[in-house]
């Protein structure tokens, strides 16, 4: 696996473009927004309604708040995802970049076979279903709105961002150096390539998103859109919670949210990358 050197000059291409970011109000998502704004982009922040105070406080702190808008969005609900993209186009005129970043991780081991009810029956892993719902369905988002706990919906969450991104970009004028009309970056995880932790549902969902990356390339080429992915190594965020803390306590290296955001933004502007995935672990650790 070869390492690469990021070209910081690619970030100059961000200015004037409109970016939709899901999972935008915290952790990696908020740093993605911060970076795009600092390079002159218009940004549409999507996150759950409860994140509104954080998002609105962030927007108010910006030198030009008019270039960022927050849209409360449950990424597993198709109508809300549709409205998200409509708001982006109505506010800024077009969408050039989509960052499918929303995701969750279970807090208990999915393959726990010891937790039973009073009759000794193994309890359902309901939290695992939620992880699958959010991480997949919001990326794809197909026709599962009436079944928010569908076991394929975490990948479908990414599919929603992917489908709607392609839909709104296909009529764009050429906006990038390679004459493409748009750029979509799926946020996976190194867990999408390797397993070994107890968060089995999370690992499975990220493998599914890696599958979406590979399976999307024919449609992406048809519509002149580049679809790539970034798979961060361990990055301390609220979602990573106790796992990240345990990792740090053992003295193991980790990324920062700023570093991951830089890779995502750079890849989104790189005309040479189509169907690629960067596994993010900075070499200076």
C-alpha positions as CSV (number, residue, x, y, z in Angstrom):
1,X,0.0,0.0,0.0
2,X,1.7,3.2,-1.2
3,X,1.6,6.4,0.7
4,X,0.8,9.7,-1.0
5,X,1.7,13.3,-0.6
6,X,-1.2,15.7,-0.5
7,X,-1.1,18.7,-2.9
8,X,-2.3,21.7,-0.8
9,X,-2.8,23.8,-4.0
10,X,-5.9,21.7,-4.8
11,X,-7.7,23.4,-2.0
12,X,-7.6,26.6,-4.1
13,X,-10.3,25.1,-6.3
14,X,-12.8,25.1,-3.5
15,X,-13.7,28.8,-3.7
16,X,-17.2,29.5,-5.0
17,X,-18.3,25.9,-5.0
18,X,-21.3,24.6,-2.9
19,X,-20.7,21.7,-0.6
20,X,-23.3,19.5,1.2
21,X,-21.9,17.8,4.3
22,X,-23.9,15.3,6.3
23,X,-23.1,14.6,9.9
24,X,-21.8,18.2,9.9
25,X,-22.3,19.5,13.4
26,X,-19.6,17.7,15.3
27,X,-16.3,15.8,15.1
28,X,-14.9,15.3,11.7
29,X,-18.0,16.9,10.1
30,X,-17.6,20.2,11.8
31,X,-13.9,20.4,10.8
32,X,-14.9,19.6,7.2
33,X,-17.3,22.5,7.2
34,X,-14.7,24.8,8.8
35,X,-12.1,23.9,6.2
36,X,-14.4,24.4,3.2
37,X,-15.6,27.8,4.6
38,X,-12.1,28.9,5.1
39,X,-11.3,28.3,1.5
40,X,-14.4,30.2,0.2
41,X,-17.0,27.6,-0.3
42,X,-20.7,27.8,0.3
43,X,-21.6,25.0,2.7
44,X,-24.9,23.3,3.6
45,X,-24.7,21.6,7.0
46,X,-26.9,18.6,7.5
47,X,-27.4,17.0,10.9
48,X,-30.2,16.0,13.3
49,X,-32.4,18.7,14.7
50,X,-30.9,18.4,18.2
51,X,-27.6,19.7,16.7
52,X,-29.1,23.0,15.7
53,X,-27.7,25.0,18.6
54,X,-24.1,23.9,17.9
55,X,-24.5,24.5,14.1
56,X,-26.1,27.9,14.5
57,X,-23.5,29.0,17.1
58,X,-20.8,28.0,14.7
59,X,-22.4,29.8,11.7
60,X,-22.9,33.0,13.8
61,X,-19.1,33.0,14.6
62,X,-18.1,33.1,10.9
63,X,-17.0,36.4,9.2
64,X,-19.7,35.8,6.5
65,X,-22.5,33.7,8.0
66,X,-24.5,34.0,4.7
67,X,-22.3,31.4,3.1
68,X,-23.4,28.6,5.4
69,X,-26.8,27.2,6.1
70,X,-27.9,24.5,8.5
71,X,-30.7,22.1,7.5
72,X,-32.0,19.7,10.2
73,X,-31.9,16.4,8.5
74,X,-32.4,12.8,9.5
75,X,-30.4,11.0,6.8
76,X,-32.5,7.9,6.9
77,X,-35.7,9.8,5.9
78,X,-35.9,10.3,2.1
79,X,-38.1,13.3,2.2
80,X,-35.7,15.1,4.6
81,X,-32.7,14.3,2.4
82,X,-34.6,15.5,-0.7
83,X,-35.4,18.8,1.1
84,X,-31.8,19.1,2.1
85,X,-30.6,19.2,-1.6
86,X,-33.5,21.4,-2.7
87,X,-32.5,23.9,0.0
88,X,-28.9,23.8,-1.2
89,X,-29.9,24.5,-4.8
90,X,-32.4,27.2,-3.8
91,X,-29.9,29.0,-1.5
92,X,-26.7,28.7,-3.6
93,X,-27.8,27.8,-7.1
94,X,-26.1,24.4,-7.5
95,X,-24.3,21.6,-5.7
96,X,-20.7,20.7,-6.8
97,X,-19.5,18.6,-3.8
98,X,-21.1,16.2,-1.4
99,X,-19.4,14.7,1.7
100,X,-21.3,11.7,3.0
101,X,-20.0,11.8,6.5
102,X,-23.0,10.9,8.8
103,X,-22.5,7.8,10.8
104,X,-22.8,6.2,14.3
105,X,-21.1,3.3,16.2
106,X,-22.7,0.9,18.6
107,X,-21.7,1.3,22.3
108,X,-22.0,-2.5,23.1
109,X,-20.5,-5.5,21.4
110,X,-22.9,-6.6,18.7
111,X,-22.0,-10.3,19.0
112,X,-22.6,-10.4,22.7
113,X,-24.2,-13.7,23.3
114,X,-24.5,-13.5,27.1
115,X,-27.2,-10.8,27.5
116,X,-30.5,-12.6,27.9
117,X,-34.0,-11.9,29.2
118,X,-35.7,-13.4,32.3
119,X,-36.4,-16.6,30.3
120,X,-32.9,-17.0,29.1
121,X,-33.6,-15.9,25.6
122,X,-30.9,-13.9,23.8
123,X,-31.9,-10.3,23.5
124,X,-32.1,-8.7,20.0
125,X,-29.1,-6.4,19.1
126,X,-31.3,-3.4,18.4
127,X,-28.5,-0.9,18.6
128,X,-26.7,-2.8,15.8
129,X,-29.8,-2.3,13.6
130,X,-29.6,1.4,14.3
131,X,-26.0,1.6,13.2
132,X,-26.8,-0.2,10.0
133,X,-29.8,2.1,9.4
134,X,-27.8,5.3,9.8
135,X,-24.5,4.5,8.2
136,X,-25.8,2.9,5.1
137,X,-29.3,4.2,4.4
138,X,-28.3,7.9,4.7
139,X,-25.6,7.3,2.2
140,X,-27.9,5.6,-0.4
141,X,-31.4,6.3,0.9
142,X,-33.7,4.4,-1.3
143,X,-37.3,3.5,-0.4
144,X,-37.0,2.5,3.2
145,X,-38.5,5.6,4.9
146,X,-41.3,3.5,6.4
147,X,-38.8,1.1,7.9
148,X,-36.2,3.1,9.7
149,X,-34.7,0.0,11.3
150,X,-34.1,-1.9,8.1
151,X,-30.9,-3.8,8.5
152,X,-29.4,-2.4,5.3
153,X,-30.2,1.2,5.9
154,X,-26.9,2.4,7.3
155,X,-25.4,1.8,3.9
156,X,-28.6,3.2,2.4
157,X,-28.0,6.4,4.4
158,X,-24.8,6.9,2.4
159,X,-26.7,5.8,-0.7
160,X,-29.2,8.7,-0.3
161,X,-26.4,11.2,-0.3
162,X,-24.9,9.4,-3.3
163,X,-28.1,9.2,-5.4
164,X,-29.2,12.8,-4.6
165,X,-25.7,14.1,-5.3
166,X,-25.6,12.4,-8.7
167,X,-29.2,13.7,-9.5
168,X,-28.4,17.3,-8.7
169,X,-24.9,17.3,-10.3
170,X,-25.8,15.6,-13.6
171,X,-27.0,18.9,-15.1
172,X,-24.1,21.0,-13.8
173,X,-21.7,22.7,-16.2
174,X,-18.2,21.4,-16.1
175,X,-16.8,22.6,-12.7
176,X,-13.5,20.9,-12.2
177,X,-10.2,20.7,-14.0
178,X,-11.0,17.2,-15.5
179,X,-14.3,18.7,-16.8
180,X,-16.4,16.7,-14.3
181,X,-19.6,18.1,-13.0
182,X,-19.3,17.2,-9.4
183,X,-17.4,15.4,-6.7
184,X,-18.7,13.0,-4.0
185,X,-16.6,11.7,-1.1
186,X,-17.9,8.9,1.0
187,X,-16.4,8.7,4.5
188,X,-15.7,5.1,5.3
189,X,-13.2,4.0,8.0
190,X,-10.2,1.7,8.1
191,X,-12.9,-0.6,9.6
192,X,-14.3,-0.8,6.0
193,X,-11.2,-2.8,5.1
194,X,-10.2,-4.5,8.3
195,X,-12.0,-6.1,11.2
196,X,-11.1,-7.1,14.7
197,X,-13.0,-4.9,17.2
198,X,-16.3,-5.7,18.9
199,X,-18.3,-3.1,17.0
200,X,-19.3,-5.6,14.4
201,X,-22.3,-3.7,13.0
202,X,-20.1,-0.6,12.5
203,X,-17.5,-2.7,10.7
204,X,-20.1,-4.4,8.5
205,X,-21.7,-1.0,7.6
206,X,-18.3,0.5,6.6
207,X,-17.6,-2.6,4.4
208,X,-20.9,-2.0,2.8
209,X,-20.0,1.7,2.0
210,X,-16.8,0.5,0.4
211,X,-19.0,-1.7,-1.8
212,X,-21.0,1.4,-2.7
213,X,-17.8,3.2,-3.7
214,X,-17.0,0.3,-6.1
215,X,-20.5,-0.2,-7.4
216,X,-21.1,3.5,-8.1
217,X,-18.4,4.0,-10.7
218,X,-20.4,3.3,-13.9
219,X,-23.2,5.7,-12.9
220,X,-20.6,8.3,-11.8
221,X,-18.8,8.1,-15.1
222,X,-22.1,8.4,-17.0
223,X,-23.0,11.6,-15.3
224,X,-19.6,13.1,-15.2
225,X,-19.2,12.9,-11.4
226,X,-16.2,11.7,-9.5
227,X,-17.0,9.4,-6.5
228,X,-14.1,8.6,-4.1
229,X,-13.8,7.7,-0.4
230,X,-11.7,8.4,2.7
231,X,-11.2,5.8,5.3
232,X,-9.8,7.4,8.5
233,X,-7.7,5.5,11.0
234,X,-8.7,6.0,14.7
235,X,-9.8,9.6,15.2
236,X,-11.0,10.8,18.6
237,X,-14.6,12.1,18.3
238,X,-17.7,11.8,20.4
239,X,-18.8,8.9,18.3
240,X,-15.6,7.0,19.0
241,X,-16.2,7.6,22.7
242,X,-14.7,5.1,25.0
243,X,-12.9,3.2,22.3
244,X,-10.8,6.2,21.3
245,X,-10.0,6.8,25.0
246,X,-8.9,3.3,25.5
247,X,-6.8,3.5,22.4
248,X,-5.1,6.7,23.6
249,X,-4.5,5.3,27.1
250,X,-2.4,2.5,25.5
251,X,-0.2,5.1,23.8
252,X,-1.3,4.2,20.3
253,X,-1.3,7.0,17.6
254,X,-4.4,8.5,16.2
255,X,-5.4,11.2,13.6
256,X,-6.9,14.6,14.4
257,X,-10.2,15.7,13.0
258,X,-8.4,18.5,11.2
259,X,-6.1,16.1,9.5
260,X,-9.0,13.9,8.3
261,X,-10.9,17.0,7.1
262,X,-7.9,18.1,5.0
263,X,-7.6,14.8,3.3
264,X,-11.4,14.8,2.5
265,X,-11.4,18.3,1.1
266,X,-8.2,17.7,-0.9
267,X,-9.6,14.5,-2.4
268,X,-12.8,16.2,-3.4
269,X,-10.8,18.6,-5.6
270,X,-8.3,16.2,-7.1
271,X,-9.2,15.6,-10.8
272,X,-6.9,12.5,-10.9
273,X,-8.9,10.5,-8.3
274,X,-11.9,8.4,-9.5
275,X,-13.1,5.4,-7.5
276,X,-10.1,5.8,-5.1
277,X,-10.0,5.5,-1.4
278,X,-7.5,7.1,0.9
279,X,-6.8,5.2,4.2
280,X,-5.8,8.1,6.5
281,X,-3.0,7.6,8.9
282,X,-0.4,10.3,9.0
283,X,3.2,9.1,8.7
284,X,4.7,11.3,11.3
285,X,3.2,9.3,14.1
